[in-house]
């Protein structure tokens, strides 16, 4: 089985939140944030916001934004030839 490597579309995230009874503004306020704060996570990496949104939807943030998490978890390794010289 191949994993989906595309981030969810913004409209899909908003729709999933609405299915759970949330709007972005209401979820932001419930989390103790300004009404517009979680909109940031829809457009740009924002770890705290991503986790709040994912929890409200009921999936892992890595499933919603796989490319963001792939970049965060990337650790470059130097080739052994560079290290030994």
C-alpha positions, 0 to 999 in steps of 0.5 A: 500500500502506498502512502498519500504524500500530498497535504490535504487541501485547505477546503478538505481540512475546513470540511473535516472540522465542520463535520466535527462541529468546529469552525476555525474561529471557534476551535481557535477560541476553544484552544485559548487563542485569537479567533484567526490564529489557527488559520495560520496552520492552514497556510504555513507550518505552525506545529501547535496549530496543526496539532490542535486541528488534527486532534479536533478532526481525529487524525494525526497531524502527519496525515493531514500535512505529510510534506511538512512532517517529512521536512521536519523529520529529515536529518541529512547524513554525511557520506562516509567518504567526507567523514573519513577524509 
